[in-house]
Amino acid sequence: MKVASIQIPNSANAKNNLKAIEKGLALAAESRADLALFPECALTGFAARSDWSEDLMQQAFGKALKLCKKYRIGAVIPTSIRQNNSFYNGSIVVDTEGELIEVLCKRGLT
């Protein structure tokens, strides 16, 4: 298995982060990696923002899944996750078909 470790700028803007994630996935796919690993809170940034609803996060997750499918590469994409008005530092794990394999959460977002 070939793993690509992708470093991207971290922002509180998910749209900017998704653009950077797409560039990273494209580069990883070009180098024929099977799995791309992204840095902590790559999708949402480190911000525990009250305007980030669970629905907004699900939309961002959905876009990330589509990107994995587009580039046919698995990924571990760390993100903050909002559940029941609490934020958690976690990751989504996605397969090459863009299917969500796992959502991993720590106790809290520092």
C-alpha positions in Angstrom: 0.0 0.0 0.0 1.3 3.4 -1.0 0.4 6.2 1.5 0.6 9.9 0.8 1.0 12.4 3.6 -0.5 15.7 2.5 0.3 19.0 4.2 -2.2 21.8 3.5 -2.8 25.3 4.9 -5.3 25.3 7.8 -8.2 27.7 7.7 -11.6 28.1 9.4 -13.1 28.2 6.0 -14.2 24.7 4.8 -14.5 25.8 1.2 -10.9 26.8 1.1 -9.9 23.6 2.9 -11.9 21.5 0.4 -10.0 23.2 -2.4 -6.7 22.3 -0.7 -7.9 18.8 0.0 -8.8 18.3 -3.6 -5.3 19.5 -4.7 -3.8 17.1 -2.3 -6.0 14.2 -3.5 -5.1 14.9 -7.1 -1.4 15.0 -6.3 -1.7 11.7 -4.3 -3.7 10.0 -7.1 -1.1 11.3 -9.7 1.6 9.6 -7.6 -0.5 6.4 -7.5 -1.0 6.5 -3.7 -3.8 4.2 -2.3 -4.4 6.4 0.8 -4.0 10.1 1.5 -3.5 11.3 5.1 -4.3 14.9 6.0 -3.3 17.0 9.0 -5.3 17.6 12.1 -8.6 19.5 11.5 -7.9 19.7 7.8 -11.5 19.9 6.8 -13.0 22.5 9.2 -9.9 24.0 10.8 -9.4 24.3 14.5 -12.3 26.7 15.0 -15.2 25.4 17.3 -17.6 27.8 15.7 -21.2 28.1 16.7 -22.3 28.7 13.1 -21.1 25.2 12.2 -24.2 23.1 12.5 -24.2 19.3 12.1 -25.9 19.8 8.8 -23.1 22.1 7.5 -20.5 19.6 8.6 -22.4 16.8 6.9 -22.4 18.8 3.7 -18.6 19.3 4.0 -18.1 15.6 4.7 -20.2 14.8 1.6 -18.1 16.9 -0.6 -14.9 15.3 0.8 -16.5 11.8 0.0 -17.2 12.9 -3.6 -13.6 14.1 -4.0 -12.2 10.7 -2.9 -14.5 8.9 -5.4 -13.5 11.4 -8.1 -9.8 10.6 -7.6 -10.3 7.0 -6.6 -8.2 7.3 -3.5 -8.9 6.5 0.1 -8.3 9.2 2.7 -8.2 10.0 6.4 -9.4 13.5 6.7 -9.2 15.0 10.2 -11.9 17.4 11.1 -13.8 18.9 14.0 -17.1 17.1 14.5 -20.2 18.7 16.1 -22.6 16.4 17.9 -25.2 17.5 20.5 -23.8 21.0 20.7 -20.3 19.7 21.5 -17.3 19.8 19.2 -14.9 16.8 19.0 -11.5 16.4 17.3 -11.9 13.5 15.0 -11.5 12.1 11.5 -13.5 10.7 8.6 -12.1 7.7 6.9 -13.1 7.3 3.3 -12.5 4.5 0.8 -11.7 4.7 -2.9 -15.4 4.6 -3.8 -16.2 7.6 -1.7 -17.9 5.6 1.0 -17.6 6.6 4.6 -15.8 3.8 6.5 -15.6 5.3 9.9 -16.0 8.5 11.9 -13.5 8.7 14.7 -13.8 11.2 17.6 -11.7 12.1 20.6 -13.3 13.4 23.8 -13.2 17.1 22.9 -11.7 19.8 20.7 -9.1 21.8 22.5 
